[in-house]
């Protein structure tokens, strides 16, 4: 199949996955340890270390054959990670193909990169060729693979990015039993899996990563601000995320009247879209801040957002690892964030970011602190960027993912 081929019109819930003859499944799994989660969590950390020590850059002779599936129709953090993973695998000489929902943003972007894409209805699974592992990026893909019986022929890996408990109904539990390895994006998510009864040996921690670009030039910054209609003397805060209640955008809008009473030059850019957009626009109007808040909608090139900002604010009430925050830190922006969910694994208060609780008053105080202290802004900017370079780069994420693939293949190969 030629690179960039798009396969459409697939029969729903049909799998033609064919494993290499020497790849098999383990006959049994260890039961969840009866003495609680401590021992499992220790095993998870060892898995994480093994990923970190994985050899960089496979040669073609060692190339793995990976089938990657993501059936979401929206572009969110998980799809960004899928894109970076697929591209990184291809750059390292591995054979990879993607199953994606027809005409989804992920399918289109991956296809443009010259990677083989199979486009199918929401619940469909089809692939041609000989694969060694199947990486499922979200729950719909797991459902499709499980119903197709793919787990009977190939090891399934499932990415997990949220700390919600696993569902306990019989169907959900059967799906999760089909998973050979869970790829948790954080210690927080790994713990939630252990608490849901998943044995530590079935979990590997692979932190999500972002691309590290050169810092924007003064000219790029000026052009970006002109693009959004922001004057040079205005102080622009921003956030990039989908508009759902748990992202906490309302806290930033509620902070604005308090901040602008002292600094009327402050504006807020909220890039994204979602179910709460109308409510957020109404809230800005109710607080008399309609002219101070920019709602550009979904932005494909978020680098143009980061280049325009003076600082980044992330008011999430529940979060996996926060790739938008990581990207802002990588862009050299001083950041304000909560520590909800796994965000405490990303930010170190007063060193790499300002850390507050998700409410308007605390964000207002933090915003004023950044506005009034240019030296502190520079310190946060430099420390935050350095932190992402060392711990959360896309390259590191890809290498760690490859390490998990290798570990799974070693443990599912007979002899």
LOGU-236384 format. One record per residue (C-alpha): residue number from 0; residue in three letters; chain; x, y, z. Coordinates in nm, 2 decimals, padded with zeros to 4 digits. Layout:
% LOGU-236384
ATOM/n/res/chain/xx/yy/zz
ATOM/NUM/ALA/A/X/Y/Z $
...
This chain:
% LOGU-236384
ATOM/n/res/chain/xx/yy/zz
ATOM/0/UNK/A/00.00/00.00/00.00 $
ATOM/1/UNK/A/00.15/00.33/-00.11 $
ATOM/2/UNK/A/00.23/00.60/00.14 $
ATOM/3/UNK/A/-00.06/00.84/00.18 $
ATOM/4/UNK/A/-00.32/00.60/00.05 $
ATOM/5/UNK/A/-00.67/00.66/00.19 $
ATOM/6/UNK/A/-00.89/00.35/00.23 $
ATOM/7/UNK/A/-01.26/00.43/00.25 $
ATOM/8/UNK/A/-01.59/00.25/00.26 $
ATOM/9/UNK/A/-01.48/-00.01/00.51 $
ATOM/10/UNK/A/-01.72/-00.26/00.64 $
ATOM/11/UNK/A/-01.81/-00.18/01.00 $
ATOM/12/UNK/A/-01.65/-00.38/01.28 $
ATOM/13/UNK/A/-01.44/-00.59/01.04 $
ATOM/14/UNK/A/-01.08/-00.66/01.10 $
ATOM/15/UNK/A/-00.83/-00.80/00.85 $
ATOM/16/UNK/A/-00.54/-00.76/01.08 $
ATOM/17/UNK/A/-00.28/-01.03/01.03 $
ATOM/18/UNK/A/00.00/-01.08/01.27 $
ATOM/19/UNK/A/00.35/-01.19/01.19 $
ATOM/20/UNK/A/00.36/-01.57/01.27 $
ATOM/21/UNK/A/00.60/-01.52/01.56 $
ATOM/22/UNK/A/00.38/-01.27/01.74 $
ATOM/23/UNK/A/00.14/-01.42/02.00 $
ATOM/24/UNK/A/-00.06/-01.33/02.30 $
ATOM/25/UNK/A/00.02/-01.43/02.65 $
ATOM/26/UNK/A/-00.20/-01.71/02.77 $
ATOM/27/UNK/A/-00.28/-01.56/03.10 $
ATOM/28/UNK/A/-00.24/-01.24/03.30 $
ATOM/29/UNK/A/-00.14/-01.18/03.66 $
ATOM/30/UNK/A/-00.44/-01.10/03.88 $
ATOM/31/UNK/A/-00.46/-00.76/04.05 $
ATOM/32/UNK/A/-00.24/-00.78/04.36 $
ATOM/33/UNK/A/-00.44/-00.84/04.67 $
ATOM/34/UNK/A/-00.23/-00.62/04.90 $
ATOM/35/UNK/A/-00.34/-00.29/04.74 $
ATOM/36/UNK/A/-00.18/-00.05/04.50 $
ATOM/37/UNK/A/00.17/00.02/04.64 $
ATOM/38/UNK/A/00.34/-00.28/04.48 $
ATOM/39/UNK/A/00.16/-00.22/04.14 $
ATOM/40/UNK/A/00.27/00.15/04.14 $
ATOM/41/UNK/A/00.63/00.04/04.20 $
ATOM/42/UNK/A/00.61/-00.18/03.89 $
ATOM/43/UNK/A/00.47/00.10/03.69 $
ATOM/44/UNK/A/00.77/00.32/03.77 $
ATOM/45/UNK/A/01.00/00.05/03.65 $
ATOM/46/UNK/A/00.81/00.03/03.32 $
ATOM/47/UNK/A/00.85/00.41/03.29 $
ATOM/48/UNK/A/01.22/00.38/03.34 $
ATOM/49/UNK/A/01.25/00.12/03.07 $
ATOM/50/UNK/A/01.07/00.35/02.83 $
ATOM/51/UNK/A/01.30/00.63/02.91 $
ATOM/52/UNK/A/01.61/00.42/02.84 $
ATOM/53/UNK/A/01.48/00.29/02.51 $
ATOM/54/UNK/A/01.73/00.32/02.22 $
ATOM/55/UNK/A/01.68/00.62/02.00 $
ATOM/56/UNK/A/01.62/00.59/01.63 $
ATOM/57/UNK/A/01.54/00.24/01.50 $
ATOM/58/UNK/A/01.72/00.13/01.18 $
ATOM/59/UNK/A/01.51/-00.01/00.90 $
ATOM/60/UNK/A/01.62/-00.37/00.98 $
ATOM/61/UNK/A/01.46/-00.33/01.32 $
ATOM/62/UNK/A/01.15/-00.14/01.21 $
ATOM/63/UNK/A/00.83/-00.23/01.38 $
ATOM/64/UNK/A/00.49/-00.26/01.21 $
ATOM/65/UNK/A/00.24/-00.05/01.40 $
ATOM/66/UNK/A/-00.13/-00.01/01.34 $
ATOM/67/UNK/A/-00.26/00.30/01.51 $
ATOM/68/UNK/A/-00.64/00.37/01.56 $
ATOM/69/UNK/A/-00.82/00.69/01.66 $
ATOM/70/UNK/A/-01.19/00.72/01.57 $
ATOM/71/UNK/A/-01.26/01.07/01.73 $
ATOM/72/UNK/A/-01.40/01.33/01.49 $
ATOM/73/UNK/A/-01.26/01.63/01.69 $
ATOM/74/UNK/A/-00.91/01.76/01.73 $
ATOM/75/UNK/A/-00.81/01.77/02.09 $
ATOM/76/UNK/A/-00.50/01.70/02.29 $
ATOM/77/UNK/A/-00.52/01.32/02.23 $
ATOM/78/UNK/A/-00.53/01.37/01.85 $
ATOM/79/UNK/A/-00.23/01.61/01.87 $
ATOM/80/UNK/A/-00.04/01.33/02.05 $
ATOM/81/UNK/A/-00.15/01.08/01.79 $
ATOM/82/UNK/A/-00.02/01.31/01.51 $
ATOM/83/UNK/A/00.32/01.36/01.69 $
ATOM/84/UNK/A/00.35/00.98/01.75 $
ATOM/85/UNK/A/00.27/00.88/01.40 $
ATOM/86/UNK/A/00.51/01.13/01.25 $
ATOM/87/UNK/A/00.78/01.04/01.49 $
ATOM/88/UNK/A/00.75/00.67/01.42 $
ATOM/89/UNK/A/00.77/00.74/01.05 $
ATOM/90/UNK/A/01.07/00.96/01.09 $
ATOM/91/UNK/A/01.25/00.68/01.28 $
ATOM/92/UNK/A/01.19/00.42/01.01 $
ATOM/93/UNK/A/00.90/00.23/01.15 $
ATOM/94/UNK/A/00.61/00.12/00.93 $
ATOM/95/UNK/A/00.29/00.28/01.06 $
ATOM/96/UNK/A/-00.07/00.31/00.93 $
ATOM/97/UNK/A/-00.36/00.50/01.08 $
ATOM/98/UNK/A/-00.73/00.41/01.11 $
ATOM/99/UNK/A/-00.93/00.73/01.16 $
ATOM/100/UNK/A/-01.29/00.86/01.13 $
ATOM/101/UNK/A/-01.37/00.97/00.78 $
ATOM/102/UNK/A/-01.28/01.34/00.71 $
ATOM/103/UNK/A/-01.16/01.39/01.07 $
ATOM/104/UNK/A/-00.89/01.65/01.13 $
ATOM/105/UNK/A/-00.65/01.38/01.24 $
ATOM/106/UNK/A/-00.71/01.18/00.92 $
ATOM/107/UNK/A/-00.66/01.48/00.70 $
ATOM/108/UNK/A/-00.34/01.60/00.87 $
ATOM/109/UNK/A/-00.18/01.25/00.88 $
ATOM/110/UNK/A/-00.27/01.20/00.51 $
ATOM/111/UNK/A/-00.11/01.53/00.42 $
ATOM/112/UNK/A/00.21/01.40/00.59 $
ATOM/113/UNK/A/00.22/01.10/00.35 $
ATOM/114/UNK/A/00.13/00.84/00.60 $
ATOM/115/UNK/A/-00.12/00.56/00.50 $
ATOM/116/UNK/A/-00.47/00.64/00.63 $
ATOM/117/UNK/A/-00.77/00.42/00.64 $
ATOM/118/UNK/A/-01.09/00.63/00.67 $
ATOM/119/UNK/A/-01.39/00.45/00.81 $
ATOM/120/UNK/A/-01.73/00.53/00.98 $
ATOM/121/UNK/A/-01.72/00.61/01.35 $
ATOM/122/UNK/A/-01.73/00.24/01.45 $
ATOM/123/UNK/A/-01.52/00.06/01.20 $
ATOM/124/UNK/A/-01.19/-00.12/01.20 $
ATOM/125/UNK/A/-01.01/-00.24/00.89 $
ATOM/126/UNK/A/-00.64/-00.27/00.80 $
ATOM/127/UNK/A/-00.44/-00.46/00.54 $
ATOM/128/UNK/A/-00.09/-00.58/00.59 $
ATOM/129/UNK/A/00.11/-00.75/00.86 $
ATOM/130/UNK/A/00.12/-00.57/01.19 $
ATOM/131/UNK/A/00.29/-00.65/01.52 $
ATOM/132/UNK/A/00.11/-00.42/01.76 $
ATOM/133/UNK/A/-00.21/-00.22/01.76 $
ATOM/134/UNK/A/-00.21/00.12/01.94 $
ATOM/135/UNK/A/-00.56/00.24/02.03 $
ATOM/136/UNK/A/-00.56/00.61/02.11 $
ATOM/137/UNK/A/-00.91/00.64/02.25 $
ATOM/138/UNK/A/-01.21/00.43/02.37 $
ATOM/139/UNK/A/-01.41/00.41/02.05 $
ATOM/140/UNK/A/-01.11/00.25/01.88 $
ATOM/141/UNK/A/-01.09/00.00/02.17 $
ATOM/142/UNK/A/-01.45/-00.10/02.12 $
ATOM/143/UNK/A/-01.40/-00.15/01.75 $
ATOM/144/UNK/A/-01.09/-00.36/01.80 $
ATOM/145/UNK/A/-01.25/-00.57/02.08 $
ATOM/146/UNK/A/-01.56/-00.64/01.87 $
ATOM/147/UNK/A/-01.35/-00.74/01.58 $
ATOM/148/UNK/A/-01.15/-00.99/01.80 $
ATOM/149/UNK/A/-00.82/-00.82/01.71 $
ATOM/150/UNK/A/-00.69/-00.89/02.06 $
ATOM/151/UNK/A/-00.70/-01.26/01.98 $
ATOM/152/UNK/A/-00.43/-01.21/01.72 $
ATOM/153/UNK/A/-00.23/-00.90/01.82 $
ATOM/154/UNK/A/-00.13/-00.72/02.14 $
ATOM/155/UNK/A/-00.35/-00.41/02.20 $
ATOM/156/UNK/A/-00.21/-00.10/02.36 $
ATOM/157/UNK/A/-00.45/00.17/02.49 $
ATOM/158/UNK/A/-00.36/00.53/02.56 $
ATOM/159/UNK/A/-00.53/00.66/02.88 $
ATOM/160/UNK/A/-00.52/01.04/02.94 $
ATOM/161/UNK/A/-00.79/01.10/03.21 $
ATOM/162/UNK/A/-00.81/01.00/03.57 $
ATOM/163/UNK/A/-01.17/00.89/03.58 $
ATOM/164/UNK/A/-01.23/00.54/03.71 $
ATOM/165/UNK/A/-01.28/00.27/03.45 $
ATOM/166/UNK/A/-01.64/00.17/03.40 $
ATOM/167/UNK/A/-01.75/-00.15/03.59 $
ATOM/168/UNK/A/-02.02/-00.29/03.36 $
ATOM/169/UNK/A/-01.95/-00.63/03.20 $
ATOM/170/UNK/A/-01.90/-00.50/02.85 $
ATOM/171/UNK/A/-01.65/-00.23/02.96 $
ATOM/172/UNK/A/-01.46/-00.48/03.17 $
ATOM/173/UNK/A/-01.44/-00.73/02.88 $
ATOM/174/UNK/A/-01.29/-00.46/02.66 $
ATOM/175/UNK/A/-01.03/-00.37/02.92 $
ATOM/176/UNK/A/-00.93/-00.73/02.97 $
ATOM/177/UNK/A/-00.84/-00.73/02.60 $
ATOM/178/UNK/A/-00.58/-00.47/02.65 $
ATOM/179/UNK/A/-00.22/-00.59/02.68 $
ATOM/180/UNK/A/-00.08/-00.26/02.80 $
ATOM/181/UNK/A/-00.22/00.07/02.91 $
ATOM/182/UNK/A/-00.02/00.38/02.83 $
ATOM/183/UNK/A/-00.10/00.63/03.11 $
ATOM/184/UNK/A/00.01/00.98/03.04 $
ATOM/185/UNK/A/00.09/01.05/03.41 $
ATOM/186/UNK/A/00.13/00.90/03.75 $
ATOM/187/UNK/A/-00.22/01.04/03.84 $
ATOM/188/UNK/A/-00.38/00.85/03.55 $
ATOM/189/UNK/A/-00.17/00.54/03.63 $
ATOM/190/UNK/A/-00.30/00.55/03.99 $
ATOM/191/UNK/A/-00.66/00.57/03.87 $
ATOM/192/UNK/A/-00.60/00.26/03.66 $
ATOM/193/UNK/A/-00.46/00.07/03.96 $
ATOM/194/UNK/A/-00.75/00.19/04.17 $
ATOM/195/UNK/A/-00.98/00.05/03.90 $
ATOM/196/UNK/A/-00.82/-00.30/03.93 $
ATOM/197/UNK/A/-00.56/-00.29/03.66 $
ATOM/198/UNK/A/-00.24/-00.47/03.76 $
ATOM/199/UNK/A/00.07/-00.26/03.76 $
ATOM/200/UNK/A/00.25/-00.49/03.51 $
ATOM/201/UNK/A/-00.01/-00.39/03.25 $
ATOM/202/UNK/A/00.06/-00.01/03.28 $
ATOM/203/UNK/A/00.34/00.20/03.14 $
ATOM/204/UNK/A/00.37/00.57/03.20 $
ATOM/205/UNK/A/00.45/00.77/02.89 $
ATOM/206/UNK/A/00.43/01.15/02.95 $
ATOM/207/UNK/A/00.28/01.34/02.66 $
ATOM/208/UNK/A/00.51/01.57/02.47 $
ATOM/209/UNK/A/00.51/01.89/02.26 $
ATOM/210/UNK/A/00.73/02.03/01.99 $
ATOM/211/UNK/A/01.00/02.27/02.09 $
ATOM/212/UNK/A/01.02/02.55/01.84 $
ATOM/213/UNK/A/01.25/02.85/01.84 $
ATOM/214/UNK/A/01.12/03.15/02.03 $
ATOM/215/UNK/A/00.92/03.39/01.81 $
ATOM/216/UNK/A/01.11/03.69/01.68 $
ATOM/217/UNK/A/00.99/04.04/01.75 $
ATOM/218/UNK/A/00.86/04.06/01.40 $
ATOM/219/UNK/A/00.66/03.73/01.44 $
ATOM/220/UNK/A/00.52/03.85/01.77 $
ATOM/221/UNK/A/00.42/04.18/01.61 $
ATOM/222/UNK/A/00.25/04.01/01.31 $
ATOM/223/UNK/A/00.07/03.77/01.54 $
ATOM/224/UNK/A/-00.07/04.05/01.75 $
ATOM/225/UNK/A/-00.18/04.24/01.44 $
ATOM/226/UNK/A/-00.36/03.92/01.33 $
ATOM/227/UNK/A/-00.57/03.91/01.65 $
ATOM/228/UNK/A/-00.62/04.29/01.66 $
ATOM/229/UNK/A/-00.41/04.34/01.97 $
ATOM/230/UNK/A/-00.21/04.66/02.02 $
ATOM/231/UNK/A/00.15/04.66/02.13 $
ATOM/232/UNK/A/00.07/04.84/02.46 $
ATOM/233/UNK/A/-00.20/04.59/02.56 $
ATOM/234/UNK/A/-00.12/04.30/02.79 $
ATOM/235/UNK/A/-00.26/03.98/02.64 $
ATOM/236/UNK/A/-00.33/03.67/02.84 $
ATOM/237/UNK/A/-00.46/03.36/02.67 $
ATOM/238/UNK/A/-00.57/03.00/02.69 $
ATOM/239/UNK/A/-00.60/02.72/02.44 $
ATOM/240/UNK/A/-00.84/02.44/02.51 $
ATOM/241/UNK/A/-01.18/02.30/02.42 $
ATOM/242/UNK/A/-01.48/02.48/02.58 $
ATOM/243/UNK/A/-01.62/02.23/02.83 $
ATOM/244/UNK/A/-01.70/02.31/03.20 $
ATOM/245/UNK/A/-01.40/02.13/03.35 $
ATOM/246/UNK/A/-01.16/02.35/03.16 $
ATOM/247/UNK/A/-01.26/02.64/03.39 $
ATOM/248/UNK/A/-01.26/02.92/03.13 $
ATOM/249/UNK/A/-01.51/03.11/03.34 $
ATOM/250/UNK/A/-01.25/03.17/03.61 $
ATOM/251/UNK/A/-01.05/03.38/03.37 $
ATOM/252/UNK/A/-01.35/03.58/03.26 $
ATOM/253/UNK/A/-01.44/03.64/03.62 $
ATOM/254/UNK/A/-01.09/03.76/03.70 $
ATOM/255/UNK/A/-01.09/04.02/03.42 $
ATOM/256/UNK/A/-01.30/04.29/03.60 $
ATOM/257/UNK/A/-01.07/04.28/03.90 $
ATOM/258/UNK/A/-00.76/04.30/03.69 $
ATOM/259/UNK/A/-00.88/04.56/03.44 $
ATOM/260/UNK/A/-00.99/04.79/03.73 $
ATOM/261/UNK/A/-00.62/04.84/03.78 $
ATOM/262/UNK/A/-00.49/04.76/03.43 $
ATOM/263/UNK/A/-00.75/04.85/03.17 $
ATOM/264/UNK/A/-00.50/04.75/02.90 $
ATOM/265/UNK/A/-00.53/04.38/02.98 $
ATOM/266/UNK/A/-00.72/04.16/02.73 $
ATOM/267/UNK/A/-00.79/03.78/02.71 $
ATOM/268/UNK/A/-00.77/03.55/02.41 $
ATOM/269/UNK/A/-00.96/03.22/02.45 $
ATOM/270/UNK/A/-00.87/03.00/02.15 $
ATOM/271/UNK/A/-01.10/02.69/02.10 $
ATOM/272/UNK/A/-01.45/02.59/02.06 $
ATOM/273/UNK/A/-01.70/02.36/02.23 $
ATOM/274/UNK/A/-02.03/02.32/02.41 $
ATOM/275/UNK/A/-01.97/02.61/02.65 $
ATOM/276/UNK/A/-01.89/02.88/02.40 $
ATOM/277/UNK/A/-02.22/03.06/02.41 $
ATOM/278/UNK/A/-02.22/03.06/02.79 $
ATOM/279/UNK/A/-01.87/03.20/02.80 $
ATOM/280/UNK/A/-01.95/03.48/02.56 $
ATOM/281/UNK/A/-02.26/03.56/02.76 $
ATOM/282/UNK/A/-02.05/03.56/03.08 $
ATOM/283/UNK/A/-01.81/03.81/02.93 $
ATOM/284/UNK/A/-02.09/04.03/02.83 $
ATOM/285/UNK/A/-02.25/04.01/03.17 $
ATOM/286/UNK/A/-01.93/04.12/03.34 $
ATOM/287/UNK/A/-01.89/04.41/03.09 $
ATOM/288/UNK/A/-01.58/04.24/02.93 $
ATOM/289/UNK/A/-01.71/04.16/02.58 $
ATOM/290/UNK/A/-01.47/04.39/02.41 $
ATOM/291/UNK/A/-01.18/04.26/02.62 $
ATOM/292/UNK/A/-01.22/03.89/02.54 $
ATOM/293/UNK/A/-01.13/03.75/02.20 $
ATOM/294/UNK/A/-01.31/03.43/02.09 $
ATOM/295/UNK/A/-01.14/03.33/01.76 $
ATOM/296/UNK/A/-01.28/02.97/01.77 $
ATOM/297/UNK/A/-01.08/02.67/01.67 $
ATOM/298/UNK/A/-00.72/02.77/01.57 $
ATOM/299/UNK/A/-00.53/02.52/01.36 $
ATOM/300/UNK/A/-00.20/02.69/01.39 $
ATOM/301/UNK/A/-00.18/02.75/01.77 $
ATOM/302/UNK/A/00.17/02.88/01.74 $
ATOM/303/UNK/A/00.01/03.20/01.61 $
ATOM/304/UNK/A/-00.17/03.23/01.94 $
ATOM/305/UNK/A/00.13/03.16/02.16 $
ATOM/306/UNK/A/00.34/03.41/01.96 $
ATOM/307/UNK/A/00.09/03.69/02.04 $
ATOM/308/UNK/A/00.06/03.63/02.41 $
ATOM/309/UNK/A/00.23/03.80/02.70 $
ATOM/310/UNK/A/00.13/03.52/02.94 $
ATOM/311/UNK/A/-00.07/03.20/02.95 $
ATOM/312/UNK/A/-00.34/03.10/03.20 $
ATOM/313/UNK/A/-00.47/02.74/03.24 $
ATOM/314/UNK/A/-00.77/02.73/03.48 $
ATOM/315/UNK/A/-00.85/02.36/03.44 $
ATOM/316/UNK/A/-01.05/02.20/03.72 $
ATOM/317/UNK/A/-00.97/01.84/03.60 $
ATOM/318/UNK/A/-00.69/01.76/03.36 $
ATOM/319/UNK/A/-00.48/01.48/03.23 $
ATOM/320/UNK/A/-00.14/01.63/03.17 $
ATOM/321/UNK/A/-00.23/01.96/02.99 $
ATOM/322/UNK/A/-00.04/01.96/02.66 $
ATOM/323/UNK/A/-00.17/02.32/02.59 $
ATOM/324/UNK/A/00.01/02.42/02.91 $
ATOM/325/UNK/A/00.32/02.23/02.81 $
ATOM/326/UNK/A/00.32/02.40/02.47 $
ATOM/327/UNK/A/00.28/02.75/02.63 $
ATOM/328/UNK/A/00.58/02.68/02.86 $
ATOM/329/UNK/A/00.78/02.55/02.56 $
ATOM/330/UNK/A/00.69/02.88/02.38 $
ATOM/331/UNK/A/00.86/03.07/02.66 $
ATOM/332/UNK/A/00.54/03.21/02.81 $
ATOM/333/UNK/A/00.51/03.28/03.18 $
ATOM/334/UNK/A/00.22/03.06/03.29 $
ATOM/335/UNK/A/-00.04/03.05/03.56 $
ATOM/336/UNK/A/-00.20/02.71/03.62 $
ATOM/337/UNK/A/-00.39/02.50/03.87 $
ATOM/338/UNK/A/-00.25/02.17/04.00 $
ATOM/339/UNK/A/-00.57/01.97/03.94 $
ATOM/340/UNK/A/-00.55/01.62/03.80 $
ATOM/341/UNK/A/-00.19/01.55/03.68 $
ATOM/342/UNK/A/-00.10/01.92/03.64 $
ATOM/343/UNK/A/00.10/01.90/03.96 $
ATOM/344/UNK/A/00.34/01.67/03.77 $
ATOM/345/UNK/A/00.40/01.94/03.51 $
ATOM/346/UNK/A/00.43/02.27/03.71 $
ATOM/347/UNK/A/00.64/02.36/04.01 $
ATOM/348/UNK/A/00.49/02.65/04.19 $
ATOM/349/UNK/A/00.68/02.98/04.17 $
ATOM/350/UNK/A/00.96/02.81/03.97 $
ATOM/351/UNK/A/00.81/02.69/03.64 $
ATOM/352/UNK/A/00.47/02.85/03.68 $
ATOM/353/UNK/A/00.24/03.03/03.92 $
ATOM/354/UNK/A/00.01/02.78/04.08 $
ATOM/355/UNK/A/-00.34/02.88/04.20 $
ATOM/356/UNK/A/-00.68/02.73/04.28 $
ATOM/357/UNK/A/-00.94/02.75/04.00 $
ATOM/358/UNK/A/-01.14/03.06/04.09 $
ATOM/359/UNK/A/-01.15/03.41/03.96 $
ATOM/360/UNK/A/-01.00/03.59/04.26 $
ATOM/361/UNK/A/-00.69/03.37/04.27 $
ATOM/362/UNK/A/-00.63/03.41/03.90 $
ATOM/363/UNK/A/-00.68/03.78/03.93 $
ATOM/364/UNK/A/-00.41/03.81/04.20 $
ATOM/365/UNK/A/-00.17/03.59/03.99 $
ATOM/366/UNK/A/-00.23/03.79/03.68 $
ATOM/367/UNK/A/-00.16/04.12/03.86 $
ATOM/368/UNK/A/00.16/03.97/04.00 $
ATOM/369/UNK/A/00.29/03.89/03.65 $
ATOM/370/UNK/A/00.19/04.22/03.51 $
ATOM/371/UNK/A/00.37/04.41/03.78 $
ATOM/372/UNK/A/00.69/04.20/03.79 $
ATOM/373/UNK/A/00.88/04.18/03.46 $
ATOM/374/UNK/A/01.18/04.01/03.62 $
ATOM/375/UNK/A/00.96/03.73/03.76 $
ATOM/376/UNK/A/00.79/03.68/03.42 $
ATOM/377/UNK/A/01.13/03.63/03.27 $
ATOM/378/UNK/A/01.23/03.38/03.53 $
ATOM/379/UNK/A/00.91/03.17/03.48 $
ATOM/380/UNK/A/00.95/03.19/03.11 $
ATOM/381/UNK/A/01.30/03.05/03.11 $
ATOM/382/UNK/A/01.24/02.79/03.38 $
ATOM/383/UNK/A/00.92/02.67/03.21 $
ATOM/384/UNK/A/01.07/02.63/02.87 $
ATOM/385/UNK/A/01.37/02.44/03.01 $
ATOM/386/UNK/A/01.14/02.21/03.20 $
ATOM/387/UNK/A/00.95/02.11/02.89 $
ATOM/388/UNK/A/01.27/02.06/02.69 $
ATOM/389/UNK/A/01.41/01.83/02.96 $
ATOM/390/UNK/A/01.09/01.63/03.04 $
ATOM/391/UNK/A/00.80/01.68/02.79 $
ATOM/392/UNK/A/00.94/01.70/02.44 $
ATOM/393/UNK/A/00.76/01.53/02.16 $
ATOM/394/UNK/A/01.08/01.34/02.07 $
ATOM/395/UNK/A/01.11/01.20/02.43 $
ATOM/396/UNK/A/00.74/01.09/02.41 $
ATOM/397/UNK/A/00.80/00.91/02.08 $
ATOM/398/UNK/A/01.11/00.73/02.21 $
ATOM/399/UNK/A/00.93/00.62/02.53 $
ATOM/400/UNK/A/00.64/00.49/02.32 $
ATOM/401/UNK/A/00.88/00.29/02.11 $
ATOM/402/UNK/A/01.03/00.15/02.43 $
ATOM/403/UNK/A/00.68/00.03/02.54 $
ATOM/404/UNK/A/00.62/-00.13/02.20 $
ATOM/405/UNK/A/00.95/-00.32/02.23 $
ATOM/406/UNK/A/00.87/-00.43/02.58 $
ATOM/407/UNK/A/00.53/-00.56/02.48 $
ATOM/408/UNK/A/00.67/-00.75/02.18 $
ATOM/409/UNK/A/00.94/-00.91/02.40 $
ATOM/410/UNK/A/00.68/-01.03/02.65 $
ATOM/411/UNK/A/00.43/-01.15/02.39 $
ATOM/412/UNK/A/00.69/-01.33/02.17 $
ATOM/413/UNK/A/00.71/-01.71/02.24 $
ATOM/414/UNK/A/01.05/-01.86/02.32 $
